[in-house]
């Protein structure tokens, strides 16, 4: 039986996509460097063929945003290999802003390869994940009580990773999403100060947002082990929010699923109830 291959299958969106498809009774295989059903590493093409074997559809994720990476040797080459062995549907997790970015953006080549693949494709461009507050980038700041970020009073419509996963699962299994690019956001833009206040109210913790200088933020992130070019890229995206160039609210979730996206308040209530900030 043909299966659906989920790259980054243990990651923030991948594990949610896999869980949804499994609950629907779909044959799913998760691929990851560690912990997946099959070992897969974008840096090691020898791992690609075993992962792609028997796949009819693939969820694609590019985890490496370093500037010096050979983009043609990764997702575009993987797409070509996938189509050659019979994959007929591709869903790419991209990012907000890729459409207007120049060819130097690390996801530009990936989007182009998927669109030019000759098979059914869907591109997902989400805004910042709400789950960054509870599972990754900003969790330690929440637990420490201070979100020190160069975002000022800027606002952005954080999107729930559950919504992203539901759209991805639909795109992997339904013909009507073929050839579509979905901008995925939450239902309204909020500031980091408001986000901190909502988390504080739901948890009883002291949580505040502190605006910091972008250069100071870059230095801090580099000191934590993030490559300098990635630190500058991420900082630039945060400064875009500060300067009012963040994502606008989009109807992508509603167009894909026929319902509004989940609110940030709903995400906070669920995460607090699950003990994410305990």
C-alpha positions, 0 to 999 in steps of 0.5 A: 500500500502506498504511504504518506511520508512526513519529513520532520515527522517528530517536529512541531508540525510534522508530528501533528500532521502524522497524528491527524493522518493516522487517526484517519486511518491513513498509512503514514511514515514519519522520517527524521534524523532521530526518532522517526519511523525511518531515518532521513537526513537532508544532508545525506542523500543516501537516506532518501531512497529508503524513505521515499520507497512506497510513498505516494505523497510527501510533506516537505520541510527545509530545516536548515536556514543557513545562508551557505547551504546549497539549496539546489542540492536539497529540496529541489534534488529531493523533489526530483528523486521523489517524482522519479520514484512515483510520488504524485503529491507534494506539500511544502511547509514554507514561510510568510514573506517568501513570495516577495523575497528575492532569490536569496531566501532559503525557501525560494528554491524549494517553492520553485522546485515544488511548483515545477515538479509536474505533480500535484503540489501545495505550498503553505506559508504560515506566520509565526507559530503560536507554539513558539511560546510553549515548545521552542524559541520563546519558551525559556523567556516565558518560564524566566518571566521576560520575553526579551525580543526586538519587536517593540509594539509590533503586532502579528497574527500568530498561527496555531500549529494545529491549524497548519497541521490540519491544512497540511493533512488535507492537502496531502489527501484531497485533490482540491488543494492542488496548485494552491498556496495558502497564507496561514495566520491566526484570526487577528494580529496581537503584540508580544506584550499582549501575548505575554499578558494572556499567558500570565493571566492563564498561568498565574506566572509573571510574564512580560515583554521587553523590547531589546536592540536588534544587535544585542539580540543577535549577539545573544542568540549567537552566544546560545549557539545559533549560526550568525547568518541564521541569527541575523535572518531571524532577527530581521523577521522580528524587526519586521514585526516591530516596523509594521511589516509583519504578516497581515491577517489572511484567510488561508486557514478558512479557505482550506478548511472552511472554518476560521483559524483558532485564536491565540486565546484558545491556544493559550488556554489549551497550552496552560491546561496541558501544563506547558508552562508548569 
